Amino acid sequence: STVSANTTAGFSIVSYTGTGSEATVGHGLGAAPEWIVVKNRDTSKNWIVYHAHIHSSPAEKSINLNETAELYDSAVTFNDTAPTSTVFSVGTGQSTNKSGDDHIAYCFAPVAGFSAFGSYTGNGQHNNNLGPFIYTGFRPAFIMFKRTDNTGTWEMYDSTRSPENPYKLALLANDPMAEYNVGSYPADMVSNGFKIRHSGAAVNASGASYIYMAFAEHPFKTARAR
C-alpha cells in the first residue's frame, strides 16, 4: 500500500491495488483503526464501511456509506478479520479487493480528546431529558450516525452550520440532497459528548442499534461547555 498517515490525528489515506485473493493492507496508524471506508476506484461498487462497534464480531459485518441499508454479513470484504495496529484485512470481494483495480481506504483510529467511534442503543424517548447520552470525552464539532439494524440515513451534524444547540441542520452522506432543517432537533452537543433529543427512527428508535463517529470542537481535552 501507499500510505499518507497522521498518527497524531489517527487518520490515514491508503492506496492499494487489489489482488482478488485474501490479503492484508498496511494503514500506517500504529493503532488499530475503528472506522475504515474503502472504495474501488476503477469499478462501480459501493463505499464499504468497517466499524469496530457495529457488532460483537465487527469484521464479519459490513455496511455501505452510499446506501440506507442495514448491516450485512460479508466474509469477502474484510475477510472476517479485525484490523491490527499495522494492517487491515481484505477478502476476495470486488468492492475491497478486485484483482488489478485501484482502491482507496480512509482509516480512522480513536484519539483521546479528539475523535471517538462507538455505538448506542435507542430508547424511543422524545422528551429532552430522557434520550440517550453518548459520552465522547469532548464537545463534538461533527457527528455522523447511522442505524445499523434496519434501514436508515447517514445523518451528519456540525457546529459550523449549527453553532448553537440544539443541532438541527442535517446533511446525509448517502444522499445528494441539500441540507435541511429537521425541525425536531435530534441532538445537543455538550462538553463531554452528545445528547439525543428526538425519537425519530434515524437517531433514536426504541431498541435500535446505531453507530457514530465524532470529532472534537476543541481537540486534545480542551473542550468547553455551553
Backbone torsions as a table, in degrees:
resi	resn	phi	psi	omega
1	SER	NA	154.0	169.9
2	THR	-105.0	123.2	-167.8
3	VAL	-122.5	134.4	165.8
4	SER	-117.5	112.9	-171.4
5	ALA	-127.5	141.1	169.0
6	ASN	-119.2	97.0	-175.7
7	THR	-69.5	-27.0	177.3
8	THR	-64.1	-40.6	179.2
9	ALA	-88.5	-8.2	180.0
10	GLY	67.7	38.4	-176.0
11	PHE	-138.6	136.3	174.7
12	SER	-142.2	152.6	174.2
13	ILE	-115.3	126.4	-170.7
14	VAL	-125.2	126.9	175.3
15	SER	-111.8	134.7	178.7
16	TYR	-152.8	160.2	177.8
17	THR	-104.0	130.0	-177.7
18	GLY	-67.1	151.1	178.6
19	THR	-111.1	-19.8	-174.6
20	GLY	80.3	-5.0	178.3
21	SER	-119.3	158.8	178.3
22	GLU	-54.5	135.2	-173.3
23	ALA	-156.1	169.8	171.2
24	THR	-120.2	152.9	-177.0
25	VAL	-129.6	126.2	178.1
26	GLY	-69.9	138.3	-179.2
27	HIS	-115.9	-14.6	170.8
28	GLY	77.4	10.5	-174.2
29	LEU	-88.9	-24.0	-176.3
30	GLY	74.6	4.8	176.3
31	ALA	-149.3	151.8	-177.9
32	ALA	-68.3	123.3	177.0
33	PRO	-67.1	145.6	177.9
34	GLU	-107.4	-8.7	176.2
35	TRP	-142.6	124.6	177.2
36	ILE	-132.1	133.9	173.4
37	VAL	-119.5	125.3	-177.8
38	VAL	-121.2	137.5	177.2
39	LYS	-134.3	128.6	170.3
40	ASN	-71.9	122.6	-174.5
41	ARG	-87.1	-15.8	-174.4
42	ASP	-106.3	-20.3	-177.2
43	THR	-127.0	142.4	-179.7
44	SER	-69.4	102.6	-179.0
45	LYS	-139.5	166.9	178.8
46	ASN	-69.4	161.0	169.2
47	TRP	-83.5	111.3	-173.3
48	ILE	-93.2	130.9	-178.0
49	VAL	-113.6	130.8	164.6
50	TYR	-104.6	134.4	176.8
51	HIS	-137.2	127.6	-172.6
52	ALA	-67.1	-15.3	-176.1
53	HIS	-116.4	17.6	-176.4
54	ILE	-78.1	-20.0	-173.5
55	HIS	-167.6	163.0	177.5
56	SER	-65.4	-24.7	172.7
57	SER	-122.6	75.5	-167.8
58	PRO	-63.2	-31.4	-178.2
59	ALA	-70.6	-13.4	177.9
60	GLU	-87.2	-6.0	-176.4
61	LYS	-120.1	155.1	173.5
62	SER	-139.9	163.4	174.3
63	ILE	-148.8	150.9	-173.0
64	ASN	-104.1	126.1	-178.1
65	LEU	-67.0	-27.1	-176.0
66	ASN	-92.9	6.3	-177.7
67	GLU	-133.5	166.2	177.6
68	THR	-96.4	-0.9	-174.5
69	ALA	-64.4	157.4	178.1
70	GLU	-74.3	174.9	177.5
71	LEU	-64.6	158.8	-178.0
72	TYR	-145.0	156.9	176.2
73	ASP	-73.7	136.5	177.8
74	SER	-161.1	104.3	175.4
75	ALA	-77.3	-21.6	-172.6
76	VAL	-85.3	-8.7	179.7
77	THR	-87.1	-60.4	-178.1
78	PHE	-115.9	19.4	171.0
79	ASN	58.2	25.8	179.5
80	ASP	54.2	31.0	-175.4
81	THR	-130.2	123.3	-178.9
82	ALA	-69.4	148.1	176.5
83	PRO	-63.1	155.2	173.4
84	THR	-112.5	-173.9	179.3
85	SER	-70.7	-9.4	-177.5
86	THR	-121.8	-31.4	-173.6
87	VAL	-139.7	158.9	162.0
88	PHE	-118.4	157.0	-174.2
89	SER	-103.2	147.7	173.6
90	VAL	-129.0	148.1	178.8
91	GLY	-95.7	-144.7	-175.0
92	THR	-100.7	3.7	-176.9
93	GLY	-70.1	148.7	-177.0
94	GLN	-73.6	-20.4	179.6
95	SER	-71.8	-32.4	-177.8
96	THR	-116.4	-9.0	-173.8
97	ASN	-160.4	42.7	178.5
98	LYS	-70.9	131.4	-176.4
99	SER	-56.7	126.0	176.4
100	GLY	83.2	-10.8	-179.6
101	ASP	-87.2	147.0	173.4
102	ASP	-83.2	137.9	179.9
103	HIS	-126.7	152.2	174.7
104	ILE	-124.7	139.6	179.0
105	ALA	-130.5	136.2	175.5
106	TYR	-110.9	117.1	-171.4
107	CYS	-116.2	134.0	-177.3
108	PHE	-127.8	128.2	171.3
109	ALA	-114.7	142.5	-177.6
110	PRO	-67.7	142.8	176.2
111	VAL	-127.6	121.3	-176.9
112	ALA	-55.9	130.1	179.5
113	GLY	81.6	-0.2	-177.0
114	PHE	-129.9	-45.8	-176.6
115	SER	-144.1	151.9	178.6
116	ALA	-148.3	143.3	179.4
117	PHE	-134.5	126.7	-175.7
118	GLY	-162.9	-161.0	-178.5
119	SER	-144.1	161.4	173.0
120	TYR	-151.0	164.4	178.6
121	THR	-111.4	129.3	-180.0
122	GLY	-71.3	154.2	176.9
123	ASN	-121.1	0.1	175.8
124	GLY	72.5	10.4	-177.5
125	GLN	-86.5	130.0	178.5
126	HIS	-93.5	-21.9	-179.6
127	ASN	-60.4	138.0	-175.5
128	ASN	-56.4	-28.4	-173.8
129	ASN	-98.4	-3.4	-170.9
130	LEU	-113.3	-6.6	177.3
131	GLY	-70.6	165.8	-179.0
132	PRO	-62.7	143.3	169.4
133	PHE	-106.4	130.9	-178.7
134	ILE	-113.2	116.4	-178.7
135	TYR	-82.4	127.7	175.6
136	THR	-118.1	-19.3	-175.7
137	GLY	89.0	4.0	179.0
138	PHE	-158.8	165.4	173.8
139	ARG	-83.8	117.0	-177.3
140	PRO	-70.0	143.2	167.9
141	ALA	-97.4	-22.6	-177.5
142	PHE	-146.9	135.0	170.4
143	ILE	-136.4	147.5	170.5
144	MET	-135.1	132.0	176.5
145	PHE	-137.8	159.1	-173.5
146	LYS	-147.4	131.9	171.3
147	ARG	-70.5	136.2	-174.0
148	THR	-112.7	-18.5	-177.8
149	ASP	-94.0	2.4	179.2
150	ASN	-161.3	176.9	177.5
151	THR	-65.4	150.7	179.5
152	GLY	177.4	151.8	-178.3
153	THR	-78.7	158.7	172.6
154	TRP	-88.5	97.9	-174.4
155	GLU	-85.8	133.6	179.1
156	MET	-128.0	133.3	178.2
157	TYR	-135.4	149.8	179.3
158	ASP	-151.1	160.1	-174.6
159	SER	-82.0	-7.9	176.2
160	THR	-80.7	-44.0	178.6
161	ARG	-81.0	-27.9	176.6
162	SER	-126.6	81.2	-172.6
163	PRO	-70.4	-15.7	179.6
164	GLU	-124.6	150.7	173.9
165	ASN	-72.7	150.5	-5.0
166	PRO	-79.3	154.6	178.0
167	TYR	-74.9	130.9	-172.7
168	LYS	-139.2	-7.8	180.0
169	LEU	-99.0	113.6	-174.6
170	ALA	-106.5	145.0	164.7
171	LEU	-122.9	151.3	-178.5
172	LEU	-114.7	124.7	179.6
173	ALA	-67.0	-24.6	-175.6
174	ASN	-95.9	3.6	-172.5
175	ASP	-142.3	138.3	-179.1
176	PRO	-80.0	2.4	-177.2
177	MET	-61.8	156.6	177.5
178	ALA	-67.7	164.1	176.1
179	GLU	-61.2	156.3	-179.3
180	TYR	-143.9	153.8	177.3
181	ASN	-87.0	113.8	-175.5
182	VAL	-71.0	-18.6	173.7
183	GLY	79.0	-38.8	-175.9
184	SER	-95.0	1.2	172.5
185	TYR	56.7	77.7	-170.9
186	PRO	-70.8	-23.1	-173.0
187	ALA	-153.6	151.2	167.1
188	ASP	-110.4	140.5	169.1
189	MET	-95.0	126.9	-179.6
190	VAL	-122.7	179.1	-169.2
191	SER	-63.2	-24.9	-176.8
192	ASN	-129.3	20.1	177.8
193	GLY	161.9	-149.9	176.6
194	PHE	-141.2	151.5	-175.1
195	LYS	-118.1	123.3	177.9
196	ILE	-78.0	130.4	-174.6
197	ARG	-115.0	6.3	-171.2
198	HIS	-138.6	154.9	-178.2
199	SER	-101.6	10.0	-179.1
200	GLY	-60.8	149.0	-175.6
201	ALA	-61.0	-27.8	-177.7
202	ALA	-69.0	-23.3	-174.5
203	VAL	-130.1	-20.2	-170.4
204	ASN	-160.5	45.8	173.0
205	ALA	-70.2	143.6	-177.3
206	SER	-61.2	123.5	178.4
207	GLY	78.6	-1.2	-177.3
208	ALA	-79.3	155.1	-179.5
209	SER	-104.0	138.8	-178.1
210	TYR	-136.0	147.1	168.9
211	ILE	-112.5	158.3	178.7
212	TYR	-147.5	159.5	165.3
213	MET	-129.8	142.9	-177.8
214	ALA	-143.0	142.7	176.7
215	PHE	-127.6	146.7	-169.3
216	ALA	-78.0	148.0	172.5
217	GLU	-75.0	-42.4	176.7
218	HIS	-125.4	93.3	-170.2
219	PRO	-62.8	162.8	172.5
220	PHE	62.3	53.3	167.7
221	LYS	64.3	35.9	175.1
222	THR	-119.8	22.2	-178.8
223	ALA	-62.3	147.0	178.9
224	ARG	-121.2	148.7	178.4
225	ALA	-79.7	157.3	174.1
226	ARG	-115.9	NA	NA
